[in-house]
Amino acid sequence: MNSLERNATLATRAVWDDLTGASFTVVGLGKSGVSAANALCKRGAEVLAIDDQPAEKLAQSLAALDKRVVAQVGLGGVGPIGRRGDIFVVSPGLMPHTPRYQGIAALATAVVSEVELFYRLDRAANHGAGHPIAAITGTDGKTTTTLWVAHLLREAGRTVVVGGNIGDPLCDFLDTMGPDDVVVAEISGFQLYACSLFRPRVAVVTNVAEDHMDWFGGDFAAYVAQKVAVGRAMGMGDTFLVNGDDPDLAPHRQAQAARSLNFQAFSIHHVPDVGLGFDGERLIWSLAPDARVELGWFSELGRLGKAPIIGVHNVENALAACGLAIGLGVPLAAIRRGLQTFSLPSHRLEPAGSIGQVRFVDDSKATNPHAAIAGLEAIALKPGEKLVWIGGGSEKDSDFAQLGDVVGQRAACALLIGQTAERIARTLPESLPVERCNSMQEAVARGLQLASPGGVVLLSPACASFDMFKSYAHRGDVFQEAVTALAAAVK
């Protein structure tokens, strides 16, 4: 059997073990590309890895590659794009509407993402069953939900690996997992685009809102459909959760409810007959209209962690995590305990310190308007306190109209930074005081002045960070450092 025949056979199979005689092209030498190339080589495949960046910028990646991988770098977007008939493993950064992607699709026997590759290679473990996978996708809340369900599993004594769109690529875990490990994976729409047979045991779509429209060519319907595609291959015995409050997911909820898998909606506005809900105080799992189980109280979320967890959007995250944990057989006692002991990851409504009676809150992870709105609505003010909002960042073609309305209702003033400052300013009410700041340090200092004598300065930018910072985490770190420095200066 030649390589083309071998590739054609593999493309239809869900279990990939010995890849001798198969040929692959890995596009992009980021972390997931290196991980994929090495996993393929280890299983006997012939692997070509390509990247547009020059070798000097890829030194770390090239050093980490298996020596059997043939690397072609410095292509600059115009060089060869792989071998005809290969199975291509594509970087999530490669947009499908681009000529480069379309050229790859014309050459390839199949196009897969690193997530799909992991699934097919992992299926060779545990006598062809692989490991149970919890997949989390959506626009907002993915990381919090991912880490929360992993925490619930650990509270039950399960061993867990966490990766995908956060942490390490999934293929990094292929040779180190034990037979009882559970895979908890944050999955982006980019990664799902090149999945076809990927079948998690449990999955959730947290919500959808306009984000990364450039990647989807401005087609919001395509973006939504790609998120819901996480459940495409799921079936009997699997659990698929979808946000029951999101109107853009309504037609998809109706379609999923007609399938044979265990489909459940979750809602923060009511308790559904079947699914997970919130009655304003308690998180509840409803097996039937007359069979409801209390999971925990909103007031107790994170009570035994590093800080109480605020914001009704975090109730959404908690409900999603609970639904996934229930689908994986986690005992209710562990779920109840885990709701109280979980701590939010950094830069998500994280207290950043106080100066006098002014509190600073770091919500740098709010990288789109929908997430920033949730952050603004989560802040509870005492009588007489003011909310000063710091927003703005790099451009992602987002619609800021609804954000402008919420800022106008919730904030006493707005401090804007970054590329999007002028565009956001145009959406804010004329009556709202608005100032531009050239640095985070300037915004923090001005925020203290405007919030005094008492109030909250909230960094919830509604934008990506790459115009001024390396990442949202770097942006949050700079914010926290500026608060600490200012506190020392005004003593």
N, C-alpha and C positions, 0 to 999 in steps of 0.2 A: 504494500500500500504506500503510494507516494504521499508527500506532505499535504497536497491539496485534498486528497481523499481522506487523509487522517483528520485534517482540520474540519472538513465537512461533516464527518462523523461526530467529532467532538462538539460541534456547534449545537447539535440536537440533544446532547446528553447533559443531565444535571449533575452527574458524579464524574469528577476528573481526578484520576489517580496517577497512573503512569502516563506521562505525556511524550514519551519517546516517539520521535518521528513527526511531531507537530511543530509548527512554526508560528511565532507570535511577534508582533511589533508593538512595543510599549511606547506610547506617545506622551512625552513629558517626564522629566526626571526630578519631580518633586518627591516628597516623602512617599506618597502612595505609588508613584511610578517605580521608584527603586525597590520598594517592598514587593510589588507585583513581579518585576523582572527577576528578582532573586528567588521568589517562590516558584516561578515557572522553570528557571534553570535547575533548581534542586530536584524537580520532578522530570527532568530529561528533555525539556523543550529546547528548541533552537530559538534564541531571543535576540531581536534587534531592538535597541532603545534609541529614540531620537528626541532631540530637544533643540529649540531655536536659539537658546542662549549659548554664548561662547563658553569654551572649556574653563576659562579662569573664573567664571561666575558659578560653575557647577563642580568645583573642585571637591567639595564635601560629598556631593551625590556620586560623583564618579568614583571616589575612593571607597564608597560603601557598596558599589555594584559588585556582584559576582563576576569573577574574572572571565567567565565564559560568555558573558553578555557582550555583544558587538554594539558599541555606542557610536552614533553619528550626531555630533552636536555643532552648534554655531550655524544652524541652517537659516536663521533669520527670517523664517516664514516663507522662503522661496525654494528651499532645497527639496530633496527626495522626501516623500512622506510615508515610505514603507514599502513592503513587498506585496505584490499582487497575490491574493489568496490566503494571506496570513489572517489569523485572528488578532484583531487590534484591541489593546487595552488602552483606553483614552483617558487623558487627564480631565478632571472636572472643570478645569479652566477653559477648555476648548468648546466654544459655543457652536451648537448644531446648525445654526443658520449661516455659518461662515463657509466660504469656498474651501477652506482647509478641511473642515469636517466632511463636507460633501465629497471631496476628493478621496478621503479615507474610506467613506462608506462605499464608494464605487470600486475600490480595490479589495475590500475586505470580504472574507468568508463570513465573518461575524464581527460585531463591535460590542465590547463589554466594558463595564466600569470595573474598578478595583473591588467594589462591593460585590458585584456579580461573580467576579473571579474568586473571591474569598468563599462565597457560598458554594460554588461548584467544587472547589478544592477541599473545603471542609467536609463536604458530604462523603468524602472517602473515609473520614474518621468514624469511630463508633459503629463499625459494621455497616457503613453506608447510611447511617441516620444523621451523622453530623452532630452539631451542638444546637440546642435551642437558642433562637435569636429573638431578642426584643428590639424592634426597629422603631425609632422615633423620628418623625419628620413633621414639617409644618413651617410656618414663617417665624413665629415667636414661641419661646418657651421650650425649644428643643433641648438645649443643654441642661436647663434646670430639671426637666422631666427625665432626661437620660440619667443624670446623677442621682435623682431621687429614687427612681426604680432600682438602680444599682444598690442604693442604700437599703431599700426595703428587702431586697434579696439577701444582702449581707446580714441584716437583722435576723433573717430566718436561717442563717448558717450556710447559705449557698456561696459557692466560689464564683466570682464574676470577673470578666474582662470587659473593659469599657474602651471603645474606640470608634473609628469611622471618621465623621466630620469633626470630632474633637479628639485630642490625644493622638494616639498612634494609629496608622493604617491597620485595617483588620487583618491583612495578610501577615503582619508581623507576629500574630498570635498563633499561626497555623501549627507550628512545631513545638509549642510550649503549653498548650491547653491540656488540662486533665480531662478524663472522660465525663466528669460531672459538672464541668464549667458551663456557665450561661453567658452568652455574648449579648451585651447591651450596646447598641450602636445608634449613634446619631447619624442620620442619613439626609443629605441634601437632595434637592430636586435635580441638581447637576449629576449626582451619582446615580439617581434613579433613572435618568434618561436612558442610560445604556444598560439597564437591567431588563431581563425578560423572564427568567426562571426563578429569580430570587424569591424565596419563600420563608419569611420569618414565622416563628411560632405565635408571636403576638406583635401587634403594630398599632401605632396611633398617628393620626394627623391632628396636631395640636390646634391649628387654625390656619387661615390663609389671609394674606393682605399683600398689597403691591410691594414687591421687593425684587431686586435683581431683574427688572424688566428688560435690561439690555441683553441679558443672557437668553431670554426667551423671545427676543425680537419684538418686545412690546406687547406680546400676546398673553394677556392675563388668563384667559381660559386655558391656554396650553400650560401655563404655570400651575394652575389649580389641578388640572388633570394629571400632571406629573407627580404632584404630592400624593394624590389618591392612588397613584399607580403602585405605591408600596404594598397595597393589598391585592394586586393583580393576580398573583399566583397562589394566594392563600385559599384554604378550603376547609373541609371537615376537620374539626379538632383544633383549629386555629382561632384566635381572638383578635378582632379588628375593631379599634375604637376610633370614633370620629367626633370632633367637636359638634355638639348638638345645637349650639347657639349661633354658629357662623352661617349667614344666609348664602354665601357663595358655595358652601358645601352641601346645601340642601338637596340638589338633584343627585349628588353622589351618595348621600346618606340613603336616599330612597332606592337607588340601584343596589347598594350593598345589602340593605335589609332583605332583599329578595334572594340573596345567595344562601348557600348551605352552611357557611361558616358562622361562628358565634360573633355576630355584629352587635356592638353596643354604642350608644351615644352617651356623652357626658355633658352636663349643663351646670352653669353657676346660677341660673335663673329659676330653676325648678328641679324637682326630683322626678325623673321619667319613670314610667311604669316598669321598664326594663332598662337598666343602665346605671349610671352614677350621677348624683346630683347634689345640690346644696340648698338648704332651706333657709339660708341667711345666717345660720349659726353652726350647723353640723354638716359634715360630709357623709353622704349616705349611699350605700350600694343597694339597688333595688333589683331583686331577683324576679319579682312579680308585684302587681299593685298592692297585694296584701302581705308581701314578704320583703321587709326592708331591714337592712343591717346598718347600724351606726358605726362609722369608721373613725370619726374623731371630730373635735371641735376646732373651728377656725381660730379661736382665741388661743389654742394650744399648739398651733403649728410652729415648729422650731423652738418651742419653749425650753427644751433641754439641750438645744444646740448653742451656737455661738451668739445668736440673737433671735428674738421673735421674728417670725416671717409675716410681713404685711402685704397688703394688696390683694384684691379679689382675683386678679389675674394669676396669682400664685395658688389660689384655690383651684383654678383650672389645671395648673401644673400638677397639683397634688392629686386631683381626681384622675388625671391621665395616668400618673404613676401607679395609683392604686389599682386601676383597671388592668394595667399590664401585669402587675404583681399577682392579682387574682387569677389572671389567665395562665400564669406560670405556677400556680398552686401554692403561693406564699400564704401561710396561716394568718388569720385575722389578727391574732395577738402581735405578730411581728409587724404587720402593717400599722396597727395602732401605735405601737412603740416607735416605729420609724417616722411617722408623721411628726412626732414630738422631738425626735433626736436629730433630724436632718438640719443641716446648715446650708443656706444658699451659697452658691459659688461666688467668687469675688466679682465686684463691679455690677451687681444686680441689686439695686436699692440697698447698697451697703453703707452703713454709717461711716462717715469719713472724719468725724471729729466735731467738736463744738468750740466756738469762740464766744464767750459770754453766753447770751441766751439764743445765739444763732447756731442752728444745726446745719451741717453739710452732709449731703447724701450723694453717693456715687452710683449712678445708674448708666455708666458708660456703655454697657452691653446693649442699650436701647439704640440699635443702629438703623431703625426705620421709624416712620411716623407712628405706626400702630403700637410699637413697643413703647415709644415715648409717651403716648397718650395713656397707656397703662401705668407708667411710672408717675405721671402727673396726678392721675386719679387715685393712686395708692397713698399719697402723702396726706396725713391727717394733721390739720392745723389746730392749734389751741386758739381760743378767742383772742383777737387782737394781733395774731401773728400774720406775717406776710410770706408769700412764696415767691422766690426769685428763681427764674428758670434760665439755665445756660443750655443753649442749643446750637446746632449747626455743625457742619463738617464737610466731607467730600460728597460729590454728586453721584446719585444713583438713579436719576430720573424719577424721583419719588413725587407723589402728589401731597402737598403740605396743607391743603385746604382745611381738612377736618382737624388737623393738628393746630392750625391757627385759631380755630374756634375754641378748642379746649384750653389752649394757653390763655386766650382772652378771658375765659371763665374762671380759671384756677389761679393764674399768676398775677402778682402785683406789678411785675415788670419782667422784661426779657433781655438777656445778654446774649448776643449772637457772635459766633466765631466761624471761621472757615469759609470755604468756597460758596456754601449755600446761604450765607448770611442775608444777602440782599433778596434772594428769592423767598426765603422764609419770612422776612420782614414784610413783604408785600401781602402775605396772607393774614397778618396780625391786625386786630382792630386798631383804628386810628387813635382811640382813646388810651391804648396801652403804651406806657413808656418803653421805648426800645433803644438799646445802645449796642454799638459794635465794639468788640474787644479784639486786640491784636494777638493776645496770648492767653493761655489758661491762667497764668498768674494774675494778669490784669483782670480777668473775669472773676476770679475768686475774691480778689481785693475789693472790686466794685460790688460784688454780691454781698459781702459783709456790710458795706456801707448802706446798701439799699434795704437789706433785711433787718437791720438794727432798728429798735432795740431787741426785737425777738422775731424769729421766723426760721425759714428753711431755705437754703440755697441748694437747688437740685440740678445736678448735671445729668441730663437725659437727652442726648443730642439729636436723636431722630435721623442720624446720618452715619455713614461709615467714617473712618478716622484717617484715611490715608493721605489727606491733604496736609496734615500737620503732625501725624503720629504714625508709629509703626503698626499699631493695632488698637482695637478698642481697649485692650488690657493696658497698653502703654498709656493711652489717653487717661484712663482711670487712675493709673499710678501717678501721672503728672498732676492730676487734680488733687489726689490725696497728699502728695508732697507739698503742693502749693498751700493747702490748708494747714499742714503741720508747720510750714515755714512762717506763714502769716500769724499763726497762734503764738509762736515764739517771739515774733517781732512786736506784737502788741501787748505783751505782758508788762 
